């Protein structure tokens, strides 16, 4: 009995911690599962952002029009591109957060500040965005394609390459990186910070599902506030036609939106974005935290 007890700490101490590849893999798995359920909200949000007509209809009206004119499955247009995006972009921005925290000096509670958490999240987001931008472009084009037939990812990619070359896959990369840095910095810093607050107020453990839920919902709200303008610019840049370059870069796009449509246009689709961010963030982090627990890792 005593031998068994004395061996237990030793066994725990020598058990290998999950590798960087395993952490990224867990994040990617959580993201792909989540987007399979959340994708219709993303389709509705994107249609509202690119079309004033859909913007006037709102979420319910947009969903109704898509289903009536294109069929129910149109709400999943571009989901295969979304899977590839999540497997590249989100796996890195979520899986690299903890290593980036360590790189920024977050090794003790005293040295772990909100700004360092934000910087770590932003760095992970930028790296993920570089990998996921091609799939982001394909996803945006497929989601905005109207008609009864579901667009093929292969045909969309070939058409894009034919008309714009390899550079077409990196259209909007500047705004996408900025968006990813703001999004992931806000998401991970607010989530991390909120967990400490929830634990302090409620007495729940950091790994508790209740703690994760409330922290993720809080992070989702603040993400929407900070990311909506970048999301609007990114969507407009990625969706502009190849034969009519409306915007030359992210700054030009932002200035034209503000001048021609008004500053509040940046937050058009706020509620669709929040309705996507809240469940997406919650599901992603709940699944990710569960996988971390299975692998013997501590909660974020």
C-alpha positions in Angstrom: 0.0 0.0 0.0 2.8 2.4 1.0 4.8 1.4 -2.0 1.9 2.2 -4.3 1.5 5.6 -2.7 5.2 6.3 -2.9 5.4 5.4 -6.6 2.4 7.6 -7.6 4.2 11.0 -7.4 7.2 9.5 -9.3 5.0 8.1 -12.0 3.2 11.5 -12.4 6.4 13.4 -12.4 7.9 11.2 -15.2 4.8 11.2 -17.4 5.4 13.2 -20.5 3.6 16.5 -20.9 1.6 16.9 -24.2 3.8 18.2 -27.0 3.2 21.4 -29.0 1.9 19.3 -31.8 -0.6 17.6 -29.4 -1.8 21.0 -28.1 -2.3 22.3 -31.6 -4.1 19.1 -32.6 -6.5 19.3 -29.6 -7.2 22.9 -30.5 -7.9 22.0 -34.2 -10.2 19.1 -33.2 -12.2 21.4 -30.9 -12.4 24.1 -33.6 -13.6 21.7 -36.4 -16.3 20.2 -34.2 -17.5 23.6 -33.2 -17.7 25.1 -36.7 -19.8 22.2 -38.0 -22.6 23.5 -35.7 -22.0 27.2 -35.9 -21.4 27.7 -39.7 -25.0 28.7 -40.6 -24.6 31.8 -38.3 -21.4 32.7 -40.1 -23.1 32.4 -43.5 -25.9 34.7 -42.3 -23.4 37.2 -40.8 -21.4 37.3 -44.0 -24.4 37.9 -46.2 -25.5 40.8 -44.0 -22.0 42.4 -44.1 -21.7 42.3 -47.9 -25.2 43.3 -48.9 -27.3 46.2 -47.6 -30.4 44.2 -48.7 -29.6 41.4 -46.3 -28.6 44.0 -43.7 -32.2 45.4 -43.8 -33.7 41.9 -43.4 -31.8 41.1 -40.2 -30.8 37.7 -39.0 -34.2 36.0 -39.3 -35.1 37.6 -42.6 -31.7 36.7 -44.1 -32.0 33.1 -42.9 -35.5 32.8 -44.4 -34.5 34.2 -47.7 -31.5 31.9 -48.0 -33.5 28.8 -47.2 -36.5 29.8 -49.4 -34.4 30.7 -52.5 -31.4 28.4 -52.2 -32.4 25.6 -49.9 -31.7 24.6 -46.3 -28.2 23.2 -47.1 -27.2 26.7 -48.4 -26.7 27.6 -44.8 -23.6 25.3 -44.9 -22.1 26.8 -48.1 -18.4 26.8 -47.7 -18.3 24.5 -44.6 -15.5 22.4 -46.1 -13.4 25.5 -46.5 -14.3 26.4 -42.9 -13.1 23.0 -41.7 -9.7 23.5 -43.4 -9.6 27.1 -42.0 -10.2 25.9 -38.5 -7.7 23.0 -38.8 -5.0 25.6 -39.8 -5.9 29.0 -38.3 -7.8 28.2 -35.1 -5.6 25.2 -34.2 -2.6 27.5 -34.1 -4.2 30.6 -32.5 -5.7 28.4 -29.7 -2.9 25.8 -29.4 -0.1 28.3 -29.4 -1.6 30.6 -26.7 0.0 28.8 -23.7 3.5 28.5 -25.3 3.3 32.2 -26.3 2.3 33.1 -22.7 5.5 31.5 -21.5 7.5 33.2 -24.2 6.1 36.6 -23.0 7.2 35.8 -19.4 3.9 34.6 -17.9 5.6 32.0 -15.7 4.2 33.1 -12.3 1.0 34.8 -11.1 3.0 37.9 -10.3 4.4 38.2 -13.8 1.2 37.3 -15.6 -0.5 40.5 -16.5 -3.5 41.2 -18.8 -1.3 43.0 -21.3 1.0 40.0 -21.5 -2.0 37.7 -22.0 -3.3 40.0 -24.8 0.2 40.0 -26.4 0.4 36.2 -26.3 -3.1 35.8 -27.8 -2.3 38.4 -30.5 1.0 36.6 -31.4 -0.8 33.3 -31.7 -3.6 34.8 -33.7 -1.1 36.4 -36.2 0.7 33.1 -36.8 -2.6 31.3 -37.3 -3.9 33.9 -39.7 -0.9 33.4 -42.0 -1.7 29.7 -42.3 -5.4 30.0 -42.6 -5.9 33.0 -44.9 -6.2 31.0 -48.2 -9.1 28.9 -46.7 -10.6 32.1 -45.2 -10.8 33.6 -48.7 -12.4 30.4 -50.2 -14.8 30.2 -47.3 -15.9 33.9 -47.8 -16.5 33.5 -51.5 -18.4 30.2 -51.1 -20.6 31.7 -48.3 -21.6 34.7 -50.4 -22.3 32.7 -53.6 -26.0 32.8 -54.2 -28.0 30.2 -56.2 -29.5 26.8 -55.8 -26.2 24.9 -56.3 -23.7 24.5 -53.5 -20.3 25.9 -54.8 -17.4 23.4 -55.0 -14.3 24.3 -53.0 -12.2 22.9 -55.9 -13.9 25.0 -58.5 -13.8 28.1 -56.3 -10.1 27.6 -55.7 -9.3 27.0 -59.5 -11.4 30.0 -60.5 -9.6 32.2 -57.9 -6.2 31.0 -59.1 -7.1 31.5 -62.7 -8.3 35.0 -62.2 -6.0 36.3 -59.5 -3.1 33.9 -59.2 -1.6 32.8 -55.9 -2.0 36.3 -54.6 -5.7 35.9 -54.7 -5.5 33.4 -51.8 -3.8 36.1 -49.7 -6.3 38.9 -50.5 -7.1 40.8 -47.3 -4.1 39.3 -45.5 -3.3 42.7 -43.9 -6.8 43.1 -42.4 -7.0 39.4 -41.6 -3.8 39.5 -39.5 -4.9 42.7 -37.7 -8.3 41.1 -37.1 -6.8 37.8 -35.8 -4.5 39.7 -33.4 -7.3 41.8 -32.0 -9.7 38.8 -31.9 -7.4 36.3 -30.3 -5.8 38.8 -28.0 -9.2 39.9 -26.7 -10.5 36.3 -26.6 -7.7 34.7 -24.7 -6.9 37.6 -22.4 -10.5 38.2 -21.5 -11.2 34.5 -21.1 -8.1 34.0 -19.0 -8.9 37.1 -16.9 -12.6 36.3 -16.5 -11.8 32.8 -15.2 -9.9 34.3 -12.3 -12.8 36.6 -11.6 -15.4 33.9 -11.8 -13.3 31.6 -9.5 -12.9 34.5 -7.0 -16.6 35.4 -6.9 -18.2 31.9 -7.1 -15.6 29.7 -5.6 -15.8 27.2 -8.5 -12.6 25.6 -9.8 -10.9 27.0 -12.9 -11.6 23.7 -14.7 -15.3 23.7 -13.8 -17.7 23.8 -16.8 -19.6 26.7 -15.2 -16.4 28.7 -14.9 -15.5 28.0 -18.5 -19.0 28.8 -19.7 -19.3 32.2 -18.1 -15.7 33.2 -18.9 -16.2 32.2 -22.6 -19.5 34.2 -22.9 -17.8 37.2 -21.4 -14.9 36.9 -23.8 -17.3 36.5 -26.8 -19.0 39.9 -26.0 -15.8 41.8 -25.8 -14.5 40.1 -28.9 -17.5 41.3 -30.8 -17.0 44.9 -29.7 -13.3 45.0 -30.8 -13.4 42.7 -33.8 -16.5 43.9 -35.7 -14.8 46.7 -37.6 -11.9 44.4 -38.7 -14.4 41.7 -39.6 -16.3 44.1 -41.9 -13.1 45.3 -43.6 -11.8 41.8 -44.1 -15.1 40.5 -45.5 -15.3 43.5 -48.0 -11.7 43.0 -49.2 -12.0 39.2 -49.6 -15.3 39.4 -51.4 -14.6 42.2 -53.9 -14.7 41.0 -57.6 -11.4 40.3 -59.5 -12.3 42.6 -62.4 -13.3 45.6 -60.2 -10.9 46.5 -57.5 -13.0 48.6 -55.2 -10.5 48.8 -52.3 -6.7 48.9 -52.6 -5.9 47.9 -49.0 -7.4 47.6 -45.5 -6.9 51.3 -44.7 -8.5 52.4 -48.1 -11.4 50.0 -47.4 -12.0 51.4 -43.9 -11.9 55.0 -45.1 -14.4 54.3 -47.9 -16.8 52.5 -45.6 -16.6 55.3 -43.0 -17.0 58.1 -45.7 -19.6 56.5 -47.9 -21.7 54.5 -45.4 -21.0 56.0 -42.0 -18.8 54.8 -39.1 -21.7 52.7 -37.6 -21.4 50.4 -40.7 -18.4 48.8 -39.1 -20.7 47.3 -36.5 -23.4 46.2 -39.0 -24.2 42.6 -38.1 -23.1 43.1 -34.5 -25.7 40.7 -33.1 -25.0 38.0 -35.8 -21.3 38.3 -35.0 -22.0 38.0 -31.2 -24.5 35.2 -31.7 -21.7 33.4 -33.6 -18.8 34.3 -31.2 -20.6 33.4 -28.0 -21.5 29.8 -28.8 -18.3 29.3 -30.9 -16.0 30.6 -28.1 -17.9 28.5 -25.5 -17.9 25.3 -27.5 -14.3 25.6 -28.6 -13.0 26.3 -25.1 -15.2 23.7 -23.4 -14.0 21.0 -25.8 -10.4 22.2 -25.7 -10.4 22.3 -21.9 -11.9 18.8 -21.8 -9.2 17.5 -24.2 -6.6 19.2 -22.1 -7.9 17.5 -19.0 -7.9 14.1 -20.7 -4.3 14.7 -21.7 -3.4 15.5 -18.1 -2.9 19.2 -18.6 -4.0 22.0 -16.3 -6.9 24.3 -17.2 -6.0 27.6 -18.9 
